[in-house]
Amino acid sequence: MDEGHELASHLCYHSDYNPDHVLSSKQKLEEISGTKIVGIRSPRLKTLDSHLIKEAGYHYDSSLNPTYIPNRYNNFNKSRKIVKHIGIIIVPFSVATLFRIPLFWLSFKNMALKIYLFFCLKALKKDGYLHLYFHPWEFADLNEFDIPVYIKKISGDKMCYKFDTFLQKIKKEGDFTTIRGFLTDIKI
């Protein structure tokens, strides 16, 4: 964690949600890492019970993507800004300010870098932060796998190059930090 990273819970399993995992995943991570876990992000951004999150001792939940994804969730009317709910800080993912296009790994892979960067800069200016997410597997070469083209469109070295280019451009706009660090610096 000394390298500027933060460890947060992603529950125990990606496709088998059990309410008990809200607490047990936190406890296991703390046991393994020796670090206090204060954040949670649910798999597939599934809505979690805020009361369970609070009872487990988390400070923030970064599972909200304030957009509409067919057959996944409809959060189009939820706040794009950081809010507090029953004592838990909700840190939404960034979306394009117009039409709320999600600025996540899939849009990064399928949009031209200039367009993606434009949307990110607008969200950063409007919301005061940029909160994105990517998975490690997206940077592997996915061409040999039988998965949809829109998922493997850019992978491996091409994904790494595009991501490095993006990071160099976005770094000009401010510092990178952990969610825990960011929340320490702002008032909610």
JOFEN-V737772 format. One record per backbone hydrogen bond with DSSP energy under -1.0 kcal/mol. NH is the residue of the N-H (numbers start at 1). CO is the residue of the C=O. E is the energy in kcal/mol with one decimal. If there is no record, write none. Layout:
{{NH/CO/E} {NH/CO/E}}
//
This chain:
{{4/1/-1.4} {9/39/-2.6} {21/18/-2.4} {22/19/-1.3} {24/20/-2.4} {25/21/-2.1} {27/23/-2.4} {28/24/-2.4} {29/25/-2.3} {30/26/-2.4} {31/27/-2.2} {32/28/-2.6} {33/29/-2.8} {34/30/-2.2} {40/60/-1.2} {41/9/-2.5} {45/42/-1.8} {46/43/-1.8} {53/49/-1.9} {54/50/-2.5} {55/51/-2.7} {56/52/-1.9} {57/54/-1.4} {58/53/-1.9} {59/38/-3.0} {60/38/-2.2} {61/89/-2.7} {62/40/-3.0} {67/65/-2.9} {69/73/-2.6} {72/69/-2.3} {73/69/-1.9} {75/67/-3.0} {78/75/-1.8} {83/90/-1.6} {85/88/-2.9} {88/85/-2.4} {89/59/-2.6} {90/83/-3.5} {91/61/-2.4} {93/64/-2.9} {94/131/-2.9} {96/101/-3.0} {103/94/-1.8} {108/104/-2.2} {109/105/-2.0} {110/106/-1.5} {111/107/-1.9} {116/112/-2.4} {117/113/-2.9} {118/114/-2.1} {119/115/-2.4} {120/116/-2.4} {121/117/-2.7} {122/118/-2.1} {123/119/-2.3} {124/120/-2.6} {125/121/-2.3} {126/122/-2.5} {127/123/-3.0} {128/124/-1.9} {138/135/-1.2} {139/136/-1.7} {140/137/-1.4} {145/142/-1.7} {147/145/-1.7} {151/148/-1.5} {152/148/-1.6} {153/149/-1.5} {156/140/-1.7} {158/155/-1.2} {160/156/-2.3} {161/157/-2.6} {162/158/-2.5} {163/159/-2.7} {164/160/-2.7} {165/161/-2.4} {166/162/-2.4} {167/163/-2.8} {168/164/-2.2} {169/165/-1.8} {170/166/-2.9} {171/167/-2.1} {173/170/-2.0} {174/171/-1.2} {182/178/-2.4} {183/179/-2.8} {184/180/-1.4} {185/181/-1.2}}
//
